[in-house]
Amino acid sequence: MGPASPRLALFYACSGHALMHILTGLYLTVVLSLEQSWAVDYDTLISLWTVGSLMIGLGAPIAGWLGDRWSESRMMAVFFLVTGAGSIAAGLVDSQLAMMLALAVLGFGASIYHPVGMSWVVRNAVHRGRALGILGIAGGLGVALASLIAAVLTGLVSWRAAFLVPGVVTLGFGIALSWHIARGRVADRKVDVNPDTHRSTRGDMVRVFLILTLTMAMAGLSFNALQVAMPKWFELEMSGVVGDGILGIGGLVTAVYLVSAGAQMIGGILADRYSLRAVYLVGLLVYPVLLALASVLANVPLLLVVMIAVFVSSAATVAENLLLARYTPSGRRGLAYGLKFVLAFGVAPLGVQAVAFSYRLSGAFDLL
């Protein structure tokens, strides 16, 4: 039995972030194939993700509390195992109800990642901004690859393979992490490697959390709605760029998130060097302007503006997470991140329903 390895813990944290976003993004592209396979309208099928997206938010505070009280590393193992099982189940179903239930299991497993994984990384990081930037790159790659993986596996094999293959890989990570925990190669740390010297009063904590409650909820709503709508939006507005195939659409969505994958590293460097509040505020002001501009564009201009919008949003996220960590006692950080993702993903069902409503009303996403 060797000593615990912080690098091994960071490896699992980054792998988990990528896989979490891959698995939760698969259905958003697979649904384009299910329209033909099941002969069901898009707005009906996309609504099946409502419960799964809701579970991502509802499960977060429970997961964060268990990470604080029990074990962050063991909760990460549970994350891999449950999320992988949910994805495998989604690849085996034959009805809308069964798909909704499988996606709900996937969403519940995915709810564990952010409150536990982020607290795990912050607790072990010397340079918190850069560490969260690396974690953000992994998550950004996951978001970017989700659509491409779904499109490639659907095109080469079937829509079932798009769920089964990533699900089996995720399950394998859960087994490997469980083995490393049992061997003592991955362990929990109760004290921060680099404690924040900033001292906050209870009034500061309450005021900051109330302000962040609003900004995190709105950012979560816009991020989730954009992610859900993007494949169908690009199919409608950019068929002249890539044709009508699902692979081309998946490639465009991947391009958007690949460009933004490095945004959190840049955001992390800025957060280490400048005021967290200033970095966060600039992102909050610029992002909605870019979304408004994107709503009146098409083809390549639309693609470019959406790329910039997602980049700005991702960069600002690091400052948001560090602000939350600064104004939260370390022993309750997992719970605090859990409450954040109740807001960020708890509003996700509203985003899903807004996408379905906008498309049902006009056959497009201008209203959204």
N, C-alpha and C positions, 0 to 999 in steps of 0.2 A: 504494500500500500504506500503510494507516494504522497508528497505534500499537495495540498490544494493548489490549483493553478488559476490565477486571475485571467490569464490569456485564454484558457480553455473556457472559462465562464463567459468571457466576452465573445468567443467564437459561437457558443450556443445562443447567446443573447442576439447577436447579429443574424445568425441563421434563422432563429425563431421569428425575428422581425420580418425578414424576407418572406418566409413561408407563410406567416400570418396574412400578409397582404396578397400573396399569390392565391391562397385558398379562398379568401373572402372576395377576391376579384374575378374568379373563374366564371361564376354564373352570369356575370354581366355581359360576357361575350358568348358563352355557351347558349344563352337564351335566344340569340339570333338563329342558331341551328335548330333549336327546339320549336321555333315558330313553324318550320316546315315539317319536322319529324312528328310533332304532336298535333299539327294543324290547329294551333291555339294562338289568339291574338297576342301581340307584344305586351300591351298594357296589362293583360291578365297574368301572363307569365312573369313579368318583372315584379308584380305585386307579391309573388311567392317568396321573394327575398325580404319582405317587410319584417316577418317575425325573426328571421336570422339576424338582420341588422339591428333589431331591437334588443336581442339577446346580447350582442356585443357591448351595448351600453349597460344593461341591467346587471350583468354578471361582474362588471368591472370592480365595483366597491367591495363586493364579497371576496373576490380574488385578491385585491389589494390588502384587505384586512387579514386574510389567511397568510399572505406573504409576510406581513409584519409580525404576526403572532406565531406562525408555525415555521415556514421555511420558504424562502424565495426560490431556491434551486429545485426543491421538490414540486413546487407549484408550476415551475417551468416544465418539468417532466410531464405533469398532468396536462398542461397546455398542448404539448406535442401529441400526446396519446389521444386526447379527446377530439382535437381538431382534425387530426388525421383520420380518425374513425368516422367523423361526420362527413368528410369529403368522400371516403370510400362508400359510405351509405348512399350519398347523392348520386354516385355513379352506377348504382344498382337498382334504382327505383323505376317504377313504371306508371306512376300516377302523379297528379298535381299535389294531392294531399301528402303523399309519401315524400315528394321532393321538398315541400314546405317543412316537414318534420326533420328531414335530413339536414337541410340548410339551417334549421334552428339549432341542432346539435353542433354543427360546424361553428355557428355564431357564438354559442355558449362557450365552446372551447377557446375560440379566438378572443373572447372577453378577458381571458387571463393575461394575455401577453403584455399589453401596454402598462397597466399599473404595476405588475410584478417585474417585467423585464427592464423598464426604465428605472425603477427604484434600485434594482440590482446593479445596473451600470453606474448610476450616480454614486452609490455607496462605495464602489470600487475604483472610481476615477480620480486621478490626480488633476487633470485638466478637464473639467466637466463639460465645457462647451465643445471641445474637440471630440471627447468620447461620445457625446450625444450626436455630434456631427457624423462620426463613423457609423453609429447606430442608424442615423437617419439615411445615410447612403444605402445601407442594407435594406431598409424599409422602402426607400425610393426605387431600388432595383426590383424589389418584390412587386410593387405596384406596376412598374413598367413591364415586367415579364408576365404578369398575370394574363393579360389579354393575348399576348403572343403565344404563350404556352397553351392557352385554351384554343386559340385558332389553329395552331400547328397540329395538336393532338386530335382535334375535331376533324381537321381536313385530312390527315394521314390515316387515322384509325376511326374514331367515332367520338361523339360528345361524351360517352361514358368514360373513355380513356382520359379525357380532359380532367375528370374528377379522380379517377382511380390511381393514376400514376403519381400525381403530387401527394395524394393521400397516403399512399404506401411509403413514399420518401419521408413524409412528416412523421409517420408512425415509427419508422426506423430511427429517426433522430430522438424520439422519446425513449426508445429502448436503449440507445447508446448513452443518453444523458443519465438514465436511471442506473446504468452500469457504472458510470464514472462517479456518481454520487455514492454508490455502495462501496467503491474502491477508495473513496476519500479524495479523489482528484478534483472534485467540484464541491465547494462547501459554502456556507453562509458566513457573512461578516456582519457583526452587530454594530460596529462603529465605522463611520466614514473614514476613508483613507485621507481625504482632504476636507475637513470640516469647513463650512462657510463661516467666515468671521463676522458677517453681517448680523446685527442683533435687532430683533423686531419685537415691538410690544404686541399684546393681544389685540389692541385696536388696529395696528398696522395689518396684522394677519386677517382680521375680519374684513377690513376695508378692501384690501387687495383681492381677497377671494371673491367678494361680492362683485367687484369690477370684472375680474376674470370670468366669473360665471356667465356674464352677458357675452363677452367677446369669444369665449370658448364655444358657447352654444351656437352662436351665429357662424363662426368659422367652421364648426363641425357640420352644420346644416348645408353650407355652401359647398364644402369639400365633398361630402357624400353625394349630394345631388349631382354635382359635376361628374364625379366618378361613375355614377350609375348611368347618366345620360350620354356620356361621351361616345361609346361605341355606336349607338343608334344615331346620335347627332352627326357623327362623322359619316355614317352610311348615307344620311339624307343630304348633307351639304358638300360632301367631297367625293362623290362617286366619279366625277370627272378626273380626279387625281389618281385613284387606285382601282377604279372599276367597282363591280358589285360583289366581289368575293369577300368572304369573312376573313381570309388571311390578310388581305390588304388593309382592311379596317383595323384588325388586330395590330398590324404593324404600325399604323398611325398612332394608335393609343399608346403603344410601347414607346414610340419616338417621343411623345409628350413627356412621359414619366422618366425616360432615360435622360433627357436633357435636364430634368429637375432633380435627378438622383444626387448630384453633387451640391444641391442648394443648401442642404442642412449642414454640410461641412463648412460652407461659406458663412452660413448663419451662425454656426458654432464659433468660428474664428472672430466674427464681428461681436458676438456676445461676450467672448473673453476679453476683448479689447475696449469695447464701448459700453455705454449705458444700456442695460437690458430693456428699460422702458422705451428708449429712443428707437432701438432696433425693432421692437415689437410694434410700436406705433406707426412707423413708416410702412411696415408690411400691411397693417390693418387699413391704412388709408389708400394704398395703391391697388390692392387686390380687387375690391369691388368696381373700381373704375375700369380695370382691364376686363372684368366679366361683362360689364355693360357694353364695352366696345366689341367684344367677341360676339355678342348676340345679334349684331347687325352685319356680320361678315360671313364669308363662305370661302371654300377652297383653301389655297395656301395662306392667305392672310388670316383666316380663322385659325388654322393650325399654329401659326407663329404666335398669335396673341394668347391662345390657350396655353402654349408652352411657357410664355413669360409669366402668365398669371399663376400657374402651378408652381413655377420656380419661386416666385415672390412669397407665396403662401407657405411653401415648405421651409424657406429660409427663416421666416418669422416664427415658426413652430419651436425652434430651439430656445429662443428668448422666452417664449411662453412657458416652456417646461422648466427652465431655470428660475424664472420668477416664482413659479409654484413651489419649487424645491426650496428657494430662499426663505419663503414665508411659511414653511411647514416644518414642525419638529421632525427630526430624522426618524424617530420611532413610529411616526404616523404617515410617512411619506407614501407608502404603498396605498393606504386608504385615500390620501389626498389625490394621487394620480387616478385611483379608481373612481372617485367622484368627478374628476375632470372628464373621464371617458364615459361616465353616465351622461354628461352633457354633450360631449362631442359625438358619441355614437347613439345616445338616447334620442337625439333629434334626427338620427339617420332615417327612421321609418317615415318621418315627415318629408324628408328629401325624396325617398322612394315614391311615396304617394304623390308628391308634387310633380315628379317626372311622369308618372302614369297619367295624372290629371292633365298636365300640359299637352301630352301627346294625344290623349283621348279627345281633347277639346279642339285641337288645331292640326294634328298630324305633324307637329314640329315642336321646337323648344324655345321659341321667341319669348313666350309668356314666362317660362321657367327662368 
